[in-house]
Amino acid sequence: MTALGDAEGVVRLARRRLGAALALDGALRGALAGAAAGIAVAAGVWALAASAPPSWLLAAPLAGAAGGAWLLRRRLPDLAGAALVLDRAARTDEGFVSALSARDASPEIRELAASWALGKCGRGAVSRVLPIETPRVAAAAVLATAALAAGVVLRGPGADATPRVDETPQAAVAPAAGPSASPRDRVAAAATALRAGTEPAPSLREEVRGDLASVPGNDLLALAEALAAGGSEDGRRAAEALARGDVAVAVEALRRALGGAVSAPGTALPGGAGPGPGGAPGGPAPRPRAPETWPLRYDRAVERWLASPEERR
């Protein structure tokens, strides 16, 4: 092969490297533009539809890269332009472009120009004088693509897998109510079931009726409000009694609301009936009234009795 043929092969190699550099630059610029467009669409979906962005947005950087590479690849110079670029980079004094483009010159002159150019830049030196460098937009394109991928993946279908409060199963929010549960847990389980619109199991009702006297007033109030919300008149009375501080009356009303008797034979309730001799049910046991529950209709009579010794005789 003559020097002129070798010079043409070197220029064609240089042209391919120029095409690869242009394609890389175009792909990265297109990926950056596609990722930016995808982020804008995802932000619009979040703001307007309040839902996860579609997963097909992940293809936006790929489509942008393909389009950008095709557009910039079209700017690839012809063989004479590539020879001129190679001459400038290798400092061959326009030897390659003269050998390929000076068609009016004699073949000997063109061969001489090709030999001069090949002596300065052979086939193995093309990669050195025309390196394919990383474009400046590479970092921005990578970051934008990663941001788009994170937004789509984190806000995708898996992000909404946590059930909402109104969709949480009753077993997940109600305290355990079993033989090993404490009285407060059983009362709380009954109140939770009533608020959810379901009736507690008969066994749970029976246990709660026995637990009422041993739980704090705030637990009793929660149960009373749950019963009152379901239309129970005894639940409403229990809530009113707790508001006055009369726990005993509230316990009696809650036991009635839960479907049980106020007292069992042989047991005494606060303010209720006391056992008779031998454990038999007896008459009402006296219960001292708390100051806040003293009937107001008795105040005037007591005041006259204290003020007038004659009335006491």
Contacts in CASP RR format, 6 or more apart in sequence:
PFRMAT RR
TARGET T0000
AUTHOR 0000-0000-0000
METHOD contacts of the structure
MODEL  1
MTALGDAEGVVRLARRRLGAALALDGALRGALAGAAAGIAVAAGVWALAA
SAPPSWLLAAPLAGAAGGAWLLRRRLPDLAGAALVLDRAARTDEGFVSAL
SARDASPEIRELAASWALGKCGRGAVSRVLPIETPRVAAAAVLATAALAA
GVVLRGPGADATPRVDETPQAAVAPAAGPSASPRDRVAAAATALRAGTEP
APSLREEVRGDLASVPGNDLLALAEALAAGGSEDGRRAAEALARGDVAVA
VEALRRALGGAVSAPGTALPGGAGPGPGGAPGGPAPRPRAPETWPLRYDR
AVERWLASPEERR
2 111 0 8 1.000
2 114 0 8 1.000
3 99 0 8 1.000
3 111 0 8 1.000
3 114 0 8 1.000
3 115 0 8 1.000
3 118 0 8 1.000
4 99 0 8 1.000
4 100 0 8 1.000
4 107 0 8 1.000
4 110 0 8 1.000
4 111 0 8 1.000
4 114 0 8 1.000
5 114 0 8 1.000
6 114 0 8 1.000
6 118 0 8 1.000
6 122 0 8 1.000
6 123 0 8 1.000
7 95 0 8 1.000
7 96 0 8 1.000
7 99 0 8 1.000
7 100 0 8 1.000
7 113 0 8 1.000
7 114 0 8 1.000
7 117 0 8 1.000
7 118 0 8 1.000
8 79 0 8 1.000
8 99 0 8 1.000
8 100 0 8 1.000
9 123 0 8 1.000
10 86 0 8 1.000
10 96 0 8 1.000
10 117 0 8 1.000
10 118 0 8 1.000
10 121 0 8 1.000
10 122 0 8 1.000
10 123 0 8 1.000
10 126 0 8 1.000
11 79 0 8 1.000
11 82 0 8 1.000
11 83 0 8 1.000
11 86 0 8 1.000
11 96 0 8 1.000
11 100 0 8 1.000
12 79 0 8 1.000
12 82 0 8 1.000
13 123 0 8 1.000
13 126 0 8 1.000
14 82 0 8 1.000
14 83 0 8 1.000
14 85 0 8 1.000
14 86 0 8 1.000
14 126 0 8 1.000
14 130 0 8 1.000
15 76 0 8 1.000
15 77 0 8 1.000
15 79 0 8 1.000
15 82 0 8 1.000
17 126 0 8 1.000
17 127 0 8 1.000
17 130 0 8 1.000
17 132 0 8 1.000
18 76 0 8 1.000
18 77 0 8 1.000
18 82 0 8 1.000
18 85 0 8 1.000
18 130 0 8 1.000
19 73 0 8 1.000
19 76 0 8 1.000
20 132 0 8 1.000
21 130 0 8 1.000
21 132 0 8 1.000
21 133 0 8 1.000
22 72 0 8 1.000
22 73 0 8 1.000
22 75 0 8 1.000
22 76 0 8 1.000
23 69 0 8 1.000
23 72 0 8 1.000
23 73 0 8 1.000
24 69 0 8 1.000
24 132 0 8 1.000
24 134 0 8 1.000
24 135 0 8 1.000
25 72 0 8 1.000
25 135 0 8 1.000
25 137 0 8 1.000
26 65 0 8 1.000
26 67 0 8 1.000
26 68 0 8 1.000
26 69 0 8 1.000
26 71 0 8 1.000
26 72 0 8 1.000
26 73 0 8 1.000
26 135 0 8 1.000
27 64 0 8 1.000
27 65 0 8 1.000
27 66 0 8 1.000
27 68 0 8 1.000
27 69 0 8 1.000
28 65 0 8 1.000
28 135 0 8 1.000
28 137 0 8 1.000
28 138 0 8 1.000
28 141 0 8 1.000
29 68 0 8 1.000
29 72 0 8 1.000
29 135 0 8 1.000
29 137 0 8 1.000
29 141 0 8 1.000
30 61 0 8 1.000
30 64 0 8 1.000
30 65 0 8 1.000
30 67 0 8 1.000
30 68 0 8 1.000
30 69 0 8 1.000
30 141 0 8 1.000
31 61 0 8 1.000
31 62 0 8 1.000
31 64 0 8 1.000
31 65 0 8 1.000
31 141 0 8 1.000
31 144 0 8 1.000
31 145 0 8 1.000
32 61 0 8 1.000
32 137 0 8 1.000
32 140 0 8 1.000
32 141 0 8 1.000
32 144 0 8 1.000
33 64 0 8 1.000
34 60 0 8 1.000
34 61 0 8 1.000
34 63 0 8 1.000
34 64 0 8 1.000
34 144 0 8 1.000
35 60 0 8 1.000
35 61 0 8 1.000
35 141 0 8 1.000
35 144 0 8 1.000
35 145 0 8 1.000
35 147 0 8 1.000
35 148 0 8 1.000
36 144 0 8 1.000
37 60 0 8 1.000
38 57 0 8 1.000
38 60 0 8 1.000
38 148 0 8 1.000
39 144 0 8 1.000
39 147 0 8 1.000
39 148 0 8 1.000
41 53 0 8 1.000
41 57 0 8 1.000
41 60 0 8 1.000
42 53 0 8 1.000
42 57 0 8 1.000
42 148 0 8 1.000
42 151 0 8 1.000
42 152 0 8 1.000
42 155 0 8 1.000
45 51 0 8 1.000
45 52 0 8 1.000
45 53 0 8 1.000
45 54 0 8 1.000
46 53 0 8 1.000
46 155 0 8 1.000
52 152 0 8 1.000
52 155 0 8 1.000
52 156 0 8 1.000
52 157 0 8 1.000
52 159 0 8 1.000
52 160 0 8 1.000
53 151 0 8 1.000
53 152 0 8 1.000
53 155 0 8 1.000
53 156 0 8 1.000
54 152 0 8 1.000
55 152 0 8 1.000
55 156 0 8 1.000
57 148 0 8 1.000
57 152 0 8 1.000
58 148 0 8 1.000
58 149 0 8 1.000
58 152 0 8 1.000
60 148 0 8 1.000
61 141 0 8 1.000
61 144 0 8 1.000
61 145 0 8 1.000
61 148 0 8 1.000
77 84 0 8 1.000
77 85 0 8 1.000
79 100 0 8 1.000
80 97 0 8 1.000
80 100 0 8 1.000
80 101 0 8 1.000
81 97 0 8 1.000
83 95 0 8 1.000
83 96 0 8 1.000
83 97 0 8 1.000
83 99 0 8 1.000
83 100 0 8 1.000
83 101 0 8 1.000
84 94 0 8 1.000
84 96 0 8 1.000
84 97 0 8 1.000
85 130 0 8 1.000
86 92 0 8 1.000
86 96 0 8 1.000
86 121 0 8 1.000
86 126 0 8 1.000
86 129 0 8 1.000
86 130 0 8 1.000
87 93 0 8 1.000
87 94 0 8 1.000
87 95 0 8 1.000
87 96 0 8 1.000
87 97 0 8 1.000
87 117 0 8 1.000
89 129 0 8 1.000
89 130 0 8 1.000
90 117 0 8 1.000
90 120 0 8 1.000
90 121 0 8 1.000
90 125 0 8 1.000
90 129 0 8 1.000
91 120 0 8 1.000
92 116 0 8 1.000
92 117 0 8 1.000
92 120 0 8 1.000
92 121 0 8 1.000
93 116 0 8 1.000
95 113 0 8 1.000
95 114 0 8 1.000
95 116 0 8 1.000
95 117 0 8 1.000
96 113 0 8 1.000
96 114 0 8 1.000
96 117 0 8 1.000
96 121 0 8 1.000
98 105 0 8 1.000
98 110 0 8 1.000
98 113 0 8 1.000
98 117 0 8 1.000
99 110 0 8 1.000
99 111 0 8 1.000
99 113 0 8 1.000
99 114 0 8 1.000
99 117 0 8 1.000
102 109 0 8 1.000
102 110 0 8 1.000
102 113 0 8 1.000
121 129 0 8 1.000
163 169 0 8 1.000
170 192 0 8 1.000
170 193 0 8 1.000
170 196 0 8 1.000
170 198 0 8 1.000
173 192 0 8 1.000
174 188 0 8 1.000
174 189 0 8 1.000
174 192 0 8 1.000
174 193 0 8 1.000
174 196 0 8 1.000
175 181 0 8 1.000
175 185 0 8 1.000
175 188 0 8 1.000
175 189 0 8 1.000
175 192 0 8 1.000
176 185 0 8 1.000
176 189 0 8 1.000
177 185 0 8 1.000
177 186 0 8 1.000
177 189 0 8 1.000
177 190 0 8 1.000
177 204 0 8 1.000
177 207 0 8 1.000
178 186 0 8 1.000
181 189 0 8 1.000
183 210 0 8 1.000
183 211 0 8 1.000
183 214 0 8 1.000
183 215 0 8 1.000
184 211 0 8 1.000
184 215 0 8 1.000
184 216 0 8 1.000
184 219 0 8 1.000
186 204 0 8 1.000
186 207 0 8 1.000
186 208 0 8 1.000
186 211 0 8 1.000
187 208 0 8 1.000
187 211 0 8 1.000
187 212 0 8 1.000
187 215 0 8 1.000
187 219 0 8 1.000
187 220 0 8 1.000
187 222 0 8 1.000
187 223 0 8 1.000
188 219 0 8 1.000
188 222 0 8 1.000
189 200 0 8 1.000
189 204 0 8 1.000
190 200 0 8 1.000
190 204 0 8 1.000
190 205 0 8 1.000
190 208 0 8 1.000
190 223 0 8 1.000
190 226 0 8 1.000
190 258 0 8 1.000
191 219 0 8 1.000
191 222 0 8 1.000
191 223 0 8 1.000
191 225 0 8 1.000
191 226 0 8 1.000
192 226 0 8 1.000
193 199 0 8 1.000
193 200 0 8 1.000
193 204 0 8 1.000
194 200 0 8 1.000
194 223 0 8 1.000
194 226 0 8 1.000
194 227 0 8 1.000
194 229 0 8 1.000
194 230 0 8 1.000
195 226 0 8 1.000
195 229 0 8 1.000
197 230 0 8 1.000
200 208 0 8 1.000
205 258 0 8 1.000
205 259 0 8 1.000
205 260 0 8 1.000
208 223 0 8 1.000
208 258 0 8 1.000
209 254 0 8 1.000
209 255 0 8 1.000
209 258 0 8 1.000
209 259 0 8 1.000
209 260 0 8 1.000
212 220 0 8 1.000
212 251 0 8 1.000
212 254 0 8 1.000
212 255 0 8 1.000
213 251 0 8 1.000
213 270 0 8 1.000
217 242 0 8 1.000
217 247 0 8 1.000
217 250 0 8 1.000
220 238 0 8 1.000
220 242 0 8 1.000
220 247 0 8 1.000
220 250 0 8 1.000
220 251 0 8 1.000
220 254 0 8 1.000
221 239 0 8 1.000
221 242 0 8 1.000
223 238 0 8 1.000
223 254 0 8 1.000
224 235 0 8 1.000
224 236 0 8 1.000
224 238 0 8 1.000
224 239 0 8 1.000
224 242 0 8 1.000
224 250 0 8 1.000
224 253 0 8 1.000
224 254 0 8 1.000
224 257 0 8 1.000
225 239 0 8 1.000
227 234 0 8 1.000
227 235 0 8 1.000
227 236 0 8 1.000
227 238 0 8 1.000
227 254 0 8 1.000
227 257 0 8 1.000
227 258 0 8 1.000
228 235 0 8 1.000
228 236 0 8 1.000
228 238 0 8 1.000
228 239 0 8 1.000
232 257 0 8 1.000
234 253 0 8 1.000
234 254 0 8 1.000
234 256 0 8 1.000
234 257 0 8 1.000
235 253 0 8 1.000
235 254 0 8 1.000
235 257 0 8 1.000
237 249 0 8 1.000
237 250 0 8 1.000
237 253 0 8 1.000
238 249 0 8 1.000
238 250 0 8 1.000
238 251 0 8 1.000
238 253 0 8 1.000
238 254 0 8 1.000
238 257 0 8 1.000
239 250 0 8 1.000
241 247 0 8 1.000
241 249 0 8 1.000
241 250 0 8 1.000
241 253 0 8 1.000
242 250 0 8 1.000
244 292 0 8 1.000
244 293 0 8 1.000
245 290 0 8 1.000
245 292 0 8 1.000
245 293 0 8 1.000
246 290 0 8 1.000
246 292 0 8 1.000
246 293 0 8 1.000
247 270 0 8 1.000
248 269 0 8 1.000
248 270 0 8 1.000
248 271 0 8 1.000
248 272 0 8 1.000
248 287 0 8 1.000
249 293 0 8 1.000
251 269 0 8 1.000
251 270 0 8 1.000
252 262 0 8 1.000
252 269 0 8 1.000
252 271 0 8 1.000
252 272 0 8 1.000
255 261 0 8 1.000
255 262 0 8 1.000
256 262 0 8 1.000
262 269 0 8 1.000
262 272 0 8 1.000
262 273 0 8 1.000
263 269 0 8 1.000
263 272 0 8 1.000
263 273 0 8 1.000
263 274 0 8 1.000
265 275 0 8 1.000
265 279 0 8 1.000
265 280 0 8 1.000
265 281 0 8 1.000
266 274 0 8 1.000
266 275 0 8 1.000
266 276 0 8 1.000
266 279 0 8 1.000
266 280 0 8 1.000
266 281 0 8 1.000
267 274 0 8 1.000
267 275 0 8 1.000
268 274 0 8 1.000
268 275 0 8 1.000
268 285 0 8 1.000
270 287 0 8 1.000
271 284 0 8 1.000
271 285 0 8 1.000
271 287 0 8 1.000
272 284 0 8 1.000
272 285 0 8 1.000
272 287 0 8 1.000
273 281 0 8 1.000
273 282 0 8 1.000
273 283 0 8 1.000
273 284 0 8 1.000
273 285 0 8 1.000
274 281 0 8 1.000
274 282 0 8 1.000
274 283 0 8 1.000
274 284 0 8 1.000
274 285 0 8 1.000
275 281 0 8 1.000
275 282 0 8 1.000
276 282 0 8 1.000
276 283 0 8 1.000
289 295 0 8 1.000
304 311 0 8 1.000
305 311 0 8 1.000
305 312 0 8 1.000
END
